[in-house]
Structure formats: C-alpha cells, structure tokens
Amino acid sequence: MGQTTDERVRWTTADLELLPDNGNRYEIVEGELLVTRAPHWNHQLTCTNIGTELQIWSRETGLGKAAINPGIIFSDADNVIPDVVWASNERLAILLDDSGHLTAAPELIVEVISSGSENERRDRETKVKLYSVRGVREYWIVDWRQQQIEVYRREQAILKPAATLFSTDELSSPLLAGFSVPVGRIFT
C-alpha cells in the first residue's frame, strides 16, 4: 500500500524575502502563503481611525502603544501583518526583536475585513484559530461595510465571541481601562 504525503508547499519567513514588492500583502499561516491586494480606501480609513483612537488613549494613560500593519513573526510558518495591534508597555518590551518585528502575541489584534469570501474566511476562521493558539487576549473583526465590530475575548485559553457591536454602540474593553469610543466614529 502506498504512503501518502502532503505535497503542499510549506512557505517560511525566509521565502517572503524572495517575493516582489508589488503592493500585495504576503502572510504565512501554518506554512500556507496568503496573498491580498492593497485594501479599499474605507478599509484603510477604518484602520487609521481605530489606530488613532487606541493611540490617543495610550498616550493619555501611558499603558501601551498601538500600531497599524505591524509584522508579527510567530514562527517560520506563521508570519502575519494584522491591520492594528495594541500592546501594553510590559508586553511590548519582550515582543520586539532586533529588527523591530513582534515575535509573539500582543494583547489586542484588530483585522478589518477586506472584500471577498476568501478574505472574510481568513479573518473569521484561520486568524481566529492562529491568534487563539498564539495567546492573543482580545481580537476585533471589523466590517466597515456593515459598520459592525465582532469582539472575541480569551476564555478558557481560546478566543470566543463576546459581543457584536453596531454603529450606535460603544466600543470598550476590559484590557483597556477607561477606553471607550462610539462605534460609529470608527467608520467616519
């Protein structure tokens, strides 16, 4: 009886250096190459608004920092570029490598859904699983078309849906004491 093998190509972080700088975003999850095109203007505006709100709160409290599109190199087979992250000062001090890349999970990751069912599946399934395994404490999936935010929080070692917020709701988090922003402001 023949032996079955996984013939799938396993991409690594080193392979990313060989890919063209052509405006596409290249990520690797479990050795699979994920390619997305430059996002829609409203996608980028939403990322900027979330990052700005988190950074303003961070400056006021001195508790951490937010960044837009940082690289996170979890391993050779898991290398992603989330839309927005927030890390506490204590966590950030141990996350950054000499090249300025995050090497482990920040407390909060935000993904803004890009158009297309494959992109949506990636954010709602593949990345929920990855971020859960890697120890992210909170994950926001933001849909600028529907103007809603799905909040996942770590519960019993996995990320679980905690709330779906709409434009009339307030976005807050137990991770971010005193942080509160009207959801509608994220989309303007």
N, C-alpha and C positions, 0 to 999 in steps of 0.2 A: 504494500500500500504506500502511495507517495506521501511525502511530507509536505504540509502546506507552509508557505512562508508569506510574510507580509511584504509585498512588493512595493509598497508605498514608499516614496522618497521621504526621508526624515531630514527636515531642514534644521539648521543650527544657527546660532547667533553669528558665527563666522561667515555663513553664507550670505547674510544680509549685506556685508561689505561688498559683495560682488554684484549686487543688484543696482540698476541705474537710478540716478537721482532725477526722476521724471515727473515729480508731483504726486506719485502714488504713495500710499502709506503701506508699509510692509510690516506685518506682525507674524509671530510664530506661536502657536498654541499646540502643545503635545506633538511638536515636530512638524505640524502642518502649516504651510505658508498661507497666510491670509492677506489678500491684496484689496485695498479700497482706493477709490479715486478721491480727488480733492472734494471736500464736502460742500454742500449748498451754503449760500450766504447766511440763511437763517440758522443753520446748524452752527456755524462759526460764531454768529452773534449770540446764540444761546450759551455756547461755551464761555465766551467772553463775559457775559452777564453773570453766570454762576461763579466763574473765577474771581470776578471783581467783588461780588458780594462776600465770598469767602475770604478774600484778601483784606477787604476793609475790616471785617470782623476780626481777622487775625491780627491786624495792626492795632486795633483798639484793645484787644485782650492780651496780646503778646504770647499767645498759646501755641502758635504754629504758623505754617505757611501753606498757601495754595499755589498750584502751578497748572498751566494749560499745556496739554500734549507732552508730558514728560515720558521719557523711556523708562520702562521697568524691565530689568533683566532678572527674572526669577531663576532661570536656569538656561542652559544651552538650548533647550527645547521649548522654553516658554519666555518669549520676549515680546512685550506689548507696548502700545502707546495709547493709554486712556485719554479721554478728552480733558478731564480735570481731575486732580487729586488734591487732597489735603492731608498733611501730616503734622503731628504735634512736634514741638521742638525736640523733645526727648527721643521720639522715634526717628525723626529726620537725621539726628546725629549718628545713628547707626545704620541708616538705609543707604546713604550715598557712597559710591565707590570713588576712586581717584579720578575717573572720567566724568563725574557728576551725574551718573545714572543711578536711579533707585535700584536696589538689589533685593528688596523684599517688599512686603505689602505696607502701604501707608494705611492709616485708619479709614479713610474715605476715598472711594473711587466713583467718578461720575462718567457715564457713557451717554452721549446724545445720539439717538438712533438716526442713522443715515437711511436714505431711501433704498428700497429693495428688500425682498423677503430674506435673502441670504444675510444681509447686514443685520436685519432685525433678529434673525435666529442666532446669529453670533453673539449679539449683546444679551439676549434673553436666555440663552442656553449655555453656549460654550464659555462665555466670560463669567456668567454666574458661577458655573462649576469651578473654573480656574480661580477666580477671586475667593471663592469659598474655601477651596483647598489651601490656598496661599495665606489665609488668615486676615483678609480684609474684614473690618468690623462693620462697615456700612457701605452699601452700593446703591447709587441712584441711577435709574434708567429714565432718561428724559426724552419725551416725544414732543418736539416743537410743533409738529403738525396738529396733534390732538391737544396740545397745551396741557400736558399732564406729566407728573413725575411719579414713578413707582419706586418706593423705598424698600430696600431689603436690609435687614439687620441680622447680625450674628446671633444665633440662638442655638445652644447645644452644639457648638462647633461647626455650624453651617449657616449660610445666608438664607434667610427665609423672608417671604413677602411680609412687610409690616404695615404698609399703607399705600394707597393710590391717591395722590393729591391733584386737584384741579385748579384752574386759574383763580378761583375765589378763595382757595385755602391758603394757609400759612405754612411755609417750609421751616421746620426746626429739627434739631437732632440732639439726643442725649450726649453725643460726642462733643457737641459744640455749645457749651453752656451759654445761654443768652442769645444765641444766633437765631434770628427769625427774619424771614423775608416773604412778602406776598408772592405766591407762585406766579401770578400774572406779570409781575415785574421782571421775572426771568425771561419772558418772551417778548419784551418790548425793546 
